[in-house]
């Protein structure tokens, strides 16, 4: 009885504490939502009177679902009302909605019209988006020189995304002469403003990684170490192949973590494109090699089917690449191929090795024990 109380009392206290914390959090969320709803109502009153700033703010609240139900069409309606009054940031948001299809069908021509109206008032975001349109060729003829010009106009105002984009153009020699020094300087400016991709490209990736990414790497490392050492405790002869697979999984998992860390610090925007592609190919190959042996641990015939699946996956991924990227981005499609083939290659090659081992070592891949090949007590051969 005393033992039951010793267990029940801490559990009950923990449940009460968790309940109180949950109630506090719910109350805080409710109060915050109520405050946002009141704020939205205040903006609505002013917006209906024709105040451009209030119309823009109400549009943002609809776009993000703050204090009102999220509605992209409603957001676009209020952005449009403010944009018609020549409010630059509202004109930018209208263009953004048309460009990316928020609340309306995508329309690059209409989007660029609004971006240019905002750019006439030196909106750095609009200038950056026009640069993207010229770089990709959406709504206009692709022109790297024009893209660089618009990126530069935005970057000169300290816009981090434009500094990053302009640095990318310098790093790859698009629209300008290739200049790694200038690229690094521009990307560093963007990184100093907290631009996460820029931090990653400069090797400042560990501080720039999200908590979930850090947790993934830490769990991967811990899992790799766990698979390496406890696997040595599997000493039964019949489990030799499984023990080997487990150790291999541990090595590959640790290698994957090391590859990710090294790529964060090295394979970035300031490296040649083939370096980035090589890291991507290697990383995906390792993950394929990690996945392939897992079914083998519970089903000995799985390598044959995994090999077939890897072939279909290889065809499907490359077909998807060609389907997604239109003719204006065929260069991007070609560069994406190494990334697409890494996983099925890792699956296929590892499955082929496992299949070959199975065929050489019998169904289980292990030598038969002496008892299985011995004759009968009378010296007669054992019949099948």
Secondary structure, DSSP 8 states (H G I E B T S, - for coil): -HHHHHHHHHHHHHHHHHHHHHHHHHHHHHHHHHHHHHHHHHHHHHHHTT-HHHHHHHHHHHHHTSSS---HHHHHHHHHHHHTTT-HHHHHHHHHHHHHTSSS---HHHHHHHHHHHHTTT-HHHHHHHHHHHHHTSSS---HHHHHHHHHHHHTTT-HHHHHHHHHHHHHTSSS---HHHHHHHHHHHHHTT-HHHHHHTT-HHHHS-HHHHHHHHHHHHHHHHHHHGGGG---GGGHHHHHHHHHHHHHHHHHHHHHHHHHHSSSTTS-HHHHHHHHHHHHHHHHHHHHTTGGGT-TTHHHHHHHHHHHHHHHHHHHHHHHS-GGGHHHHHHHHHHHHHHHHHHHHHHHHHHHHHHHH-SSSS---HHHH---TTS-----
